[in-house]
Amino acid sequence: MEKKSQKLEADLRSSGKKHAERIQELQRHQQQAFQSFQDLEERISAVAARVVHLGEQLEGVNTPREHAADAQRLMGYFSEFLSGNINSDVLTNPHRINETADVVRKLHLIAQELPDSNFQEVKLSILNQYKKVEKELLNKFRSAGENNDIEQMQLTAETLSRYQNYQLCVDAYVEEALRQIDVDESIFEQITSLIDGKSSQISKVFNSPEQVLGKLIQSCYDNRLGEFIHHKLDPLKRKNLELYLSECQKLYEKTSALSAALSKHRPGSDSTFTKKLQRSVFDDFISSYLTDEEMFLKKRSKELLDRYYERQGHEKRGLGSEMASKVGSIFGSDNRKVEILISEELAASVLQETHSAFRRCGALSPSNLIAENGLKIFNILLEFLIKQHVQYAIDFGLTQAPSAEPKTEPDMSMFLLVQEANTVWHLFEKQFNDDLLPLTAQSPIHAEAVQARKSMKDAMETSMDSALEKTITSAIGYAKNILKSEQKRNDFLSDELASQATPACRTAVEYLHKVISSMKKHLDGENIDLILIALGGKFYTLIYEHLQAFQFSSMGGMLAICDIKEYRTAAKSLNSVLVDSKFDTLHALCNLLIAVPENLRQVCTGDQLANLDKNVLHNFVKLRTDYKANNLQRLFT
């Protein structure tokens, strides 16, 4: 085994040695091959340099030769013009018009350098030929366009691009394209279709496609679209301002959609190109937009108001203090129904007009004037709807307010008047938020609008508060008249035990419920809570003062307590803790009318009466018929 192992190791060493020698030999061959490749690359580079040098030498020789040949040919053609005998095929063959154009253009450039004194005639001849060729090229371009021969159009346009009146080629193309547009209601779709279709064609035909496409779009706006818009709007502006404004907005919005659709072409990389064209087309109308809008809106608002008052048979009049007193003397009858001159239908009509006006303002006003114009429209709305209609109706209603102490049941229509005024104001505020706010929110002008709204709201609320106060005062005055006329002097002097409230009390409570029902029907929100509290306070004062006018026997005191329970129950429908507390105290005071003399001091120090002024307690005790007989004054001295 050991011998076999040694033999294998010897064989392995022998193989390793042979392998290493083979690798070394391959490395030598690789180095030789790499060196051969480098030598070959250097030789190729040298040959290439010689070829380039030779080519430059040949070109240096050939170019002057070609220039000389061209010059020789041009001199030959020039000689023909000089002699007046033009017979070369290149100058007379109509099928070689592009070659003719190149030759004539070069001769024209040469002729311009020659003095007029010796070459006037030949220069004129070449110029005439120049114009003739140019005209033939334009005709050929038009013909190719009619046949939709793109290749011929491109070749002709390329030739004409080196001529002075190349722009005529562009004009001819645009003119031919515009013939495809009919000036009718479908013009917007036609323009979109035309530009989309011609865009790729222009890219193939002209060297400066963006300029040509811009020229075509501009011509569509300035000529066809401008013609259509003026044709639609000019007659309307003279005859019907409402239709004119509506149609102007409609056309402007359609044009805006067209501009957005065409903006993808962006001629000259100007994304606002079509917007500028749009402003140019509408400039005559937009420059006078606000004047037209104000004129229409004022006229329409006045017409709506006049029509409403005419239907009502009402003649508006100034409501200064002198006029108000005169009107009040005419309408001051307590049982006359207050005339309500607020119309939700009228308000909706006026608001619809201003809604349309705000929309037009956003579309037709220059961007830097949108907020300012929006404020002007808002002021018109404020003037006609709020000042001349709502505020006027409230002020007129105040002149009809019932007296403070009516003898007959007063009209409660003031509550309806306030409800109608609030309804219209809510509609007004909704339009303020929905239509005006988006126009002015980002402008300092918004603060002016908010302040104008606040000032008007404050003035209205002051007038409505006055109307409500007068109505409540009149209602309490009538309740006072009920109690005064129906409450008998000896009602509370009876010795019989009472089982129910007095008739006067029941009548007054019935009327109070009627008033409260009317208030809840027509008022809501914070208004109803505050007004009910005010009514409750006045009603409490009325009952308190009413009781002070009577003398009470013991059984009469019980009857008074029955009345107070009725009053207190009625007052609870006002949902006021303060009013309830007052009537609870009044109920406790009435206990002073029925308590036996020896218990009066204890009653006066009870929970509900302990904090009352001693004079209040004393005044109530004075109402007892036994006040002097039992010397009750001693309890308060």
KETOR-663298 format. One record per residue: x, y, z of N, C-alpha, C in turn. Coordinates in steps of 0.05 Angstrom, whole numbers, plus 5000, padded with zeros to 4 digits. Layout:
N
XYZXYZXYZ;...
This chain:
637
501749765000500050005000501850255000;503950235015505650475017507050524990;507850294976509150334950507150454930;504650354932502550454913502050754918;502050834944501651104951503951284940;506351194943508651344934508551374904;507651154890507551164861505451374852;503151374866501051564859501951854864;503351904885504352164891506352254869;508052064860509952134839508552204813;506452044807504852104783503552374785;502552444809501152694813503052934809;505452904820507353114817508153154788;508352934774509152944746506953084730;504453014736502153144721502053434728;502453514753502353794761504453954746;506753834744508953974731508354024701;507253814688506553844660504354054656;502354054674500154244672501254534675;503054584694504154844698505654934673;507154754661508654824637506754894615;504454754613502454804592501155084596;500655154621499455424627501455644619;503955604625505955804618506155844588;505955614574506055634545503655784534;501255734545498855874536498956174542;500056254565500356534571502156674552;504356534543506156654523504656704497;503056494488501556534464499556764466;498256794489496257004493497557274492;499857304503501357564502502157624473;502957424458503657464430501257554414;498957424420496457494405495557784412;495757854437494958124446496658334432;499358274430501158464417500558484388;499758264375498958274347496458444343;494558414361492058584359492758874361;494458954380495259234383496559334358;498359174346499659264321497659304299;495659124297493559144277491859394281;491159454306489559684312490959944304;493659954310495160184303495260224272;495560004258495660014229492960114218;490660004229488060094220487660384225;488460484249488160774255489760944236;492060844229493760994211492461014183;491360784174490060774148487660954148;486060944170483661114172484361404171;486561484185487361764184488161844156;489461664142490261724114487761754097;485761584102483261594086481861854091;481561934116480262194123481762424110;484362414112485962634101485662644071;485562414059485162404030482362504022;480362424039477562524033477362824035;478762934056478763234059480063364035;482263244026483563354002481763343978;480463103975478663083952476363283953;475163313978472963503982473963783976;476363843986477464113981477764173952;478263963937478464003908475764003894;473963813904471363783891469364013896;469364113922467464323928467864573911;470264683909470664913891469864843862;470464593855469664513828466664523824;465164423845462164433843461164723844;462464883861461665163862462165303836;464465233824465165353798463165273777;462365003779460364903759457665043763;456865073789454365213794454465503785;456665633790456965913782456865933751;458165733738458165733709455265703698;453765513711450965473702449265723707;449665843731448166083737448866313718;451366333710452166543691450766493664;450566233658449166163632446266243634;444866183657442066263660441766563660;443766693673443666983674443967103646;445666983630446067073602443367063587;441866853592439266823579437367053586;437367133612435767353620436867613609;439567623607440767873596440167913567;440067683552439467693523436467703518;434967623538432067613534431167363520;432967173516432266923502432466703522;430266653537430366443558429366183545;431165993542430365743530431365493544;432765523567433765293581431365133592;431564873592429464693601428764743630;430864793646430364833675428765083680;428865283661427365533665424665533651;424165343634421665343619419965103623;421064883634419464643638417864663664;415164663661413464693685413664453704;414564233694414763993711417264003729;419064203723421464223739421364483756;418864543765418364793779420164833804;420664613818422264633843425164713836;426264593813428964663804428964953794;426865023779426665293769426665493792;425265433813425065603836427865643849;429465433850432065453863433865633846;433765593819435465753801434666053802;432066103800431066373799431666513826;431366373848432066493874434966583875;436766413866439566483866440166713848;438866723824439266943805438267203817;436067183832434867413845436767533865;438167353880440167443900442467583887;443367463864445667583849444867853838;442367863827441468113814441368343834;440768283858440468493878443168633884;445368493877447968613882448968783859;447568763836448468903812447369193812;448869383800447969653799445669693779;443769873786441469913769442170053743;444370203743445070353719445470173694;446769943698447469773676445669523673;444269463695442769203695439869233703;438769483699435969533707434069343694;434369303668432469133653432668843661;435068733663435368453670434468403699;434968593716434068563744430968553745;429668723729426768723728425768463717;427168353697426268103684426467873705;428767863719429067653740427067683762;426467933770424467983791421767883783;421067943757418467843747418267543747;420567413739420667123739420467013768;421767153786421667083814418767073825;417367293819414567313828412867103814;413367053788411866863773412166583785;414666513791415266243802413966213830;414166433845413066433872410066383871;408766523852405866493848405166203840;406766093821406265823812406565623835;408565673851408965493874406565503894;405565743898403265773916400865633904;400465653878398265513865398565213867;401065123863401664843865401164743894;401864903913401464833941398464813947;396865003937393964993941392764743928;393664693904392664463889393264203904;395764183914396563943930394863923955;394264153968392564153991389764053985;388664143963385964053955385863753950;388063643940388263363934389363193958;389863343980390963214004393563063998;395263173980397763063972399963163991;400363024013402063124034404963144025;405862954009408562954000409163193983;407263253964407663483946407463753962;405663753982405463993999408064044014;409163834025411663854040413963954022;414163843998416263913979415964213971;413564283964412964563955413464763978;412564694002412964864025415864904031;417464684028420364694033421664884013;420764873988421865053967421065343973;418565383980417565663985418765784011;419765614029420765714054423265894050;424565874026426866034020426066284004;423566323999422566553985421566764004;421467013995420767244012417967214023;416167134006413267124014412466844023;414166714037413566444047411066444065;410666674079408366694096405766664081;405766734054403366694038402666404036;404666234038404165944037402565854062;403465964085402065904111399266024110;399066264100396466394098394566234080;395666134058393965974040392965724054;394765594069393965354083391765414103;392165624119390265704139387565784127;387765934105385266014091383665784081;385165584070383765344060382465184083;383865174106382865034129380365164140;380365434141378065584152375565544135;375865484109373565444092371965204101;373165024117371864784125369964834150;370065084161368565144185366065304177;363765214185361265354181360665514206;359865764202359265944225356465884235;356165674252353565604263353865504291;351865394303351865304331353965084336;354764944316356664714319359464804316;359965064316362665174310364765074330;363965044355365964954375366864664369;365064494362365764214355367364214329;366664394311368064404285370964484289;371464684306374164784310375864564324;374664434343376164224357376964004338;375063924321375563704302377663794281;377464044272379364144252382164154263;382564264286385264294297386464014303;384863834314385863564320386663424294;385063464272385763334247388163464233;388463724234390563864220393263864234;393263794260395663804276397863624264;397163374259399163184249399963254220;398063354204398663434177400663664176;400263864194402064094195404864004203;405063814221407663714229409263584206;407763474187409063344164409763544142;408163754139408463934116410364164122;410364274145411864524150414264474168;416364644163418764634179418364734208;416564924211415965044237413064994244;412364744250409464674254408164824276;409564884298408265024321407265304312;408865444297408065704288405565694270;405565494252403365464233400765384248;401065204267398765114283397765344300;399565504311398665744326397165944309;398165974284396866154265394066054258;393765794255391165674248389265704272;390165644296388365674319387565964323;389466154321388866434324386766524303;387066434278385266504257382466394263;382366154274379766034282378266214302;379866314322378666484343377966754331;379966884319379567164311377567194288;377466994270375667024247373066874251;373166614250370666454251369166484278;370566434300369266434326368466724334;370166914328369567194334367067284318;366967204292364667274276362167154287;362266904295359866764306358966904332;360766964350360067084376358867364372;360067524355358967794350356267774337;355967584319353367544306351167474326;351967324346349967234367349367454387;351567594396351267774419350568064412;351568164390351068444383348068514382;346468364367343568434367342268404394;342968204410341768164436342368394455;344768504453345568724471343868964466;343069004441341369234435338469194442;337568934441334668884444333868774471;335468584482334668444507337168394524;337568564544339968544561340068284577;337768184585337667934600338667704583;337567674559338367464541341267494533;342067744530344867804522346867704543;346267764569348067684590348067374593;345767254591345566964593347066834570;346666934546347966814522350966864523;351767094533354667164536356066964554;354766904577355866714595356066434583;353866354569353766094556355966064535;356366264519358366254498361166264510;361566424532364166434545364966164557;362966034569363565774581364165564559;362765574537363365394514366165454503;366765714501369465784491371665694511;371065714537372965614557373465324554;371365164549371664884544373264834519;372764984498374364964473377265024479;377865244493380565324500381965104515;380564974534381764764550382364524532;380564464513381064234495383364284476;383864534468385964594449388664654463;388564694489390964764504393064544503;392264304496394164074495396164124472;395364274452397164324429399364514437;398764704455400664894467402565014446;401565164426403265294407405365464420;407865424412410065584424410465514453;409565284462409865194490408465394509;406465534499404965724516402365604524;402165514549399665384558397365574560;397865834560395666034563394966154536;395966044514395566154488392566174481;391165954485388265964478386666144496;387566154522386166334540386466624532;388866694522389266974513387567034488;387366834470385666874447382766904455;381866754475379166764485378567044496;380367154512379967414523379767624501;381467594480381367774458378667774444;377567534440374967504426372767644442;372867614468370667714485371267984497;373468104489374368354501372168574500;370868604477368768814474366468774493;365868524500363668464517364468464546;366868364552367768354580368368634591;369368814573370069084582367669234593;365269174582362869304591361069124608;362168894616360368694629359068804655;360668914673359568994699357469214696;358069404678356069614673353469494663;353569304645351169174634349769014657;351368874673350268714694348868884715;350069094723348869274743346269394732;346369484707344069604695341669414694;342269164685340168964683339068884711;340968834730340168734756338468944771;339269194769337669404783334869424770;334869424744332269444729330469214736;331568964735329968734740328968724769;330668794788329868784816327668994821;327969224809325869434812323269344800;323369214777320969114764319568904781;321168724793319968514810318568634835;319968834847318768964871316269124863;316469274842314069434833311769254826;312269034813310068854805308768734830;310468664850309368554875307568754889;308569004893306969204907304469284892;304669274865302269324849300169114853;300968864854299068644859297868664887;299368774906298368804933296669054936;296669214915295169464917296369664936;299069644939300469814959302170014944;302070264953303770464942305970524963;308470474954310670514973310970814979;311670865004312071145012314471155031;315571385033317771425052316771395080;318471285098317571225125319271375146;319571635141320871805160319071835185;320071975205318471995230315872125226;315772345209313272485204311272305189;312272175168310571995153309671755169;311371655186310671425202308371495221;308471735232306271815250303671845235;303771945210301371975195300171695187;302071525179301071255171300071115196;301471145219300471025243297771115251;297171375247294471475254292371355236;293071275212291171165193290670865200;292870725206292670435210292670355239;292570545257292970495285290670365299;288470285285286270155298287169885309;286469825335287469585348286469325335;284169335323283069085311283569065281;285069255271285769235242288169045239;287968875219290068675214292468815202;294868745213297368865203297868755175;298568935157299168865129301968755127;302168505119304868375116305768415087;307968565084308968625057311668495051;311968245062314368095056313467845040;314767795018314067565001316467384996;316067135005318166945001318466884971;316266894957316366844927317967064914;317467314921318967534910321867504917;322467434942325267404950326667184933;325266964928326366754911326966844883;325167014872325667124845328067304844;328267484864330667664865333167504869;333167314887335467154892336266984868;334366894852334966744828336466924808;335567174806336967354788339767414797;340167454823342867504833344567254832;343367024836344866764833346066744805;344466804785345466804757347567014753;347167254766349067464763351767394776;351767264799354267174812355666974795;354166794782355466594764356766734740;355266934729356467084706358867234715;358767344739361067494750363567324751;363267074761365566894763366666824736;364866804715365766724689366766954672;365467184673366067404654367867624665;368267634692369967844703372867774700;374567964695377467914696378167814724;380167634725380767504751381367704773;382567924766383268124787380868294796;378568264782376268424789373868254798;374267994800372067814808370867894835;372567924855371667984882370268254883;371568454870370368724870367668724856;367468594833364868584819362768424835;363668214848361868054864360668224887;362268394899361368574920359268774910;359668874886357769064874355068924869;355068674860352568524856351268484883;352868414903351868364930350468624941;351668854936350569104945347869164932;347569084907344969114894342868934907;343668684913341868494927341068614954;343068714969342568834995340569064993;340969234973339369464970336469394964;335969224944333269174934331768974951;333068744958331668544973331468605002;333668685014333668725043332669005051;333869205040333169485048330369555037;330069535011327569634999325169445002;325669195010323469015013323068925042;325068795053324768685081324668905101;326769075101326869295121324469485118;323769535093321369705088318869575100;318569315096316169175107316169185137;318469155150318569165179317869445189;319069645176318569925184315569995179;314469905157311669955152309869805172;310769565179309269415200309269565226;311469685233311669835258309670065259;309070185236307170405235304270305241;303870035238301269925243301069775269;303169795285303269655311300869735328;299569555342297269625359298269785383;296369925395297070105417297869945442;298970075461299969945485297769835503;295369965503293169875520290669875503;290369685485288069675467285469585482;283269685472280669615483279569365470;280469305446279669065431282068895427;281668635421283868445418285668535395;288268585401290068685380290968455361;291768545338292668345317295568255324;296068005322298667885328300367835303;299567955281300867895255303867985255;304668145274307468215276309267975279;308167765293309767525295310167395268;308167395251308367295224310367465207;310167725212312067905198314967845204;315467795230318167725238319067455226;317167265226317767005214318467025185;316867185170317367225141320167355137;320667555154323267695151325567505157;325367335177327467145183327766945161;325566855149325666665127327266775104;326567025096327967155074330967195081;331467275106334267315114335867055112;334666835120336166575118336766505088;334866565071335366525042337566705032;337566945042339567145035342367055044;342466955069345066865079346066615065;344266445057345066205042346366285015;345166485002346466574977349166714983;349366855005351866975013354066765015;353366545028355366325032355866165006;353766114991354065934968355166084943;354366334939354966474914357066694917;356866854938358767074941361366984954;361266814974363666734988365866614970;365166444950367266334932368566554916;367166774911368366994894370167174910;369667204936371067404952372767294975;372667034979373966915003376866975004;378266984981381167034981381867324978;379967504981380467784977379767945002;381168175006380468355029377668455026;376568455002373868554998371768395013;372468135019370567975034369868095061;371768235073371168365099369068575096;369168725073367168925068364368805065;364268575052361668445048360568355075;362268235092361468145118360468375135;361868605134361068835150358468945141;358068955114355469055103353168875112;353668615111351568425120350968465150;353068495166352668525195351168785201;351869005188350469255192347569235186;346969095163344169065155342668885175;343968675184342768495203342168635229;344068795238343668935263341169125261;341069265239338769455235336169305234;336069075220333668915219332868815246;334768705261334168595287333168815306;334269055304333269275320330369325314;329669335288326969385280325069165289;325968915285324368675292323968665323;326068735338325768735367323668935375;323669175362321769375367318869275361;318669135338316069035330314968825350;316768655359315968445378315268575405;316868775413316368905439313669045438;313069175416310469315414308169115415;308568885402306468695400305968565428;308168495442307868375469306668585488;307568835486306369035503303369075498;302669055473299769085466298268845477;299468605474298068365484297668375514;299768465529299468495558297468715564;297568925548295569145552292769055549;292268875529289568765526288868585549;290768415558290268245581289568415606;290868645608290368825630287468935628;286668995603283969095599281868885606;282468625599280668405606280268395637;282568395651282468375680280968625692;281568855680280369105691277369105687;276569015663273669025657272068795668;273268565672271768325681272168255711;274368355722274868295751273168485768;271268375783269568545800270868615826;270068845837271368945861270868755885;268568625886267968455909268568155903;269968095881270667815874272167685897;273867845910275667725931274767795959;272167875961271067945988269067735997;268667525981266567325987267367166011;265367066025265866886048265466596041;264766556015264366276006267066155996;267265896000269665755992269765725962;272065815950272265805921273065525911;271865455888272465195876273965215850;273965455838275365505813276165795810;277865845791278766125786276466305777;276966565780274966755772274666765742;272366845731271966875702274067055689;274667275703276667455691279367315688;280067155707282667005705282566805682;280266655680280066455659280266595631;278966825628278966965602281767065596;283167175616285867275612287767045605;287466815618289166585613288666475585;286166465578285466365551286766545530;286666805534287966985515290966955515;292166905539295066865540295866625525;294366405527294966165512294866225482;293066385474292766455445295266605436;296166795452298566945445300966765444;301266595464303566405464303566225440;301266125434300965945410301866085385;300966335382301766495358304766535357;305966595380308866635381310366385374;309566155385310965905379310565815350;308365895339307765825311309665975292;310266225298311666395279314566445286;315366405311318066465319319566205326;322166205323323765965329326566055338;328265855344330965905352331166075378;333266245379333666405403331366615406;330166695384328066895385325766805403;324866565399322466475415323066455444;325466365452326166345481326266615494;327566805481327867075492325167215494;323567185472320967335471319067215491;319066945495317266825514318066915543;320666935548321467035574320567325579;320767485557319867765559316867775565;315367605550312467595554311767515583;313167305592312767205619313267415640;315467575636316167785655313967995656;313068075633310968275632308268175643;307667925638305267805648305267785679;307567715689307967695719307467975731;308668175719308368455729305468535729;304068465707301268535704299668405727;300068145732298468005753299168115781;301768165785302568275811301168545817;301368715796300168985800297068965801;295968775787293068735787292068665815;293468485828292668395855292868625875;294768815870295069035889292669215890;290869185870288569375869286169265884;286369035898284068915911284568865941;282268835955282268755983281368465984;282568306003282068016003281067936031;278767796030277967656055279467396056;278967246077280366986079279566806056;276866786050275966626028276766756001;276967026001277867155977280767095971;282367065992285166995988285366715976;283566535984283466265972282866285942;280966465936280266505907282666615892;284066805905286466915892288566705886;288866515905290766295901289866115878;287166075875286165925852286966065826;286666335826287366485802290366455796;291966475818294966465814295766185803;294365985812294965715801294465705771;292265835763291665845734293866005719;294566225730296566395718299266245717;299866105739302465965740302465735720;300265595717300065375698300465475669;299165705664299465825637302365905632;303566015653306366115650308365885646;307665645655309565425651309865355622;307865425605308065365577310265545564;311265745579313365915568316065785571;316265565586318765415589321065585599;320365755619322365935631322565885661;324865805670325365755699324966015714;325866235702325766495715322766575720;321166545699318366615701316966435721;317566175719316365985738316966065767;319566145772320366225799318866465809;318366655790316866895798313966825807;312666655791309866575798309766405823;311866245827311966095853312166285876;313766495873313966695895311266835899;309966905876307367035878305366855892;305466605886303666415900304166415930;306766415937307466425965306566685978;306666905964305667165974302767155980;301267015963298366995966297666835992;299566676001299066526026298866726049;300066966046299767166067296967266070;295267216048292567316049290667126064;291566876068289866676081290866576108;293366646114294566546139293266686163;292866536185291766656209293766856220;292967066233294867276242297167176257;296666986275298866886292300966726277;300266636252302266486236303666656215;302866906213303967076191306967106193;307967146217310867186219312366936210;311266696216312566456208312466426177;310166506165309866486136311866676123;312266916134314067116122316967016123;317666846141320366756143320766486130;318766396115318966146101321066156078;321765926067323865906047323466106023;321066116013320566275989320366575993;319766656018319366936024321567066041;323266896051325266996070327067216058;327667196032329567376020328167616007;325567636009324167855997324368106015;324168336003324168586018321768596037;322168696060320068706080317668876070;318269076054316069246044314269096025;315368916010313768745991311868576008;312868456029311168286046309068456059;309868696069308068866083305768956065;306569026040304469116021302468906015;303268656015301368446010299568396034;300668416058299068386082296968606084;297668846074295869076075293369016059;293468816040291068756023288968596039;289668506062287768346078285568526090;283168436090280968596101281168626132;282668446144282968456173285568586182;286868726163289468846168289269046192;287369216192287169416214285969296239;283969126234282569006257284468846275;286268706262288168536277290868676282;290968936274293469086279295868936268;295668856243297868696230300368866224;300069126226302269296220304569246240;303869166264305869126285307968906277;307168726258308968516250311368626234;311068866223313168976205314469226216;313969276242315269506254317369426275;
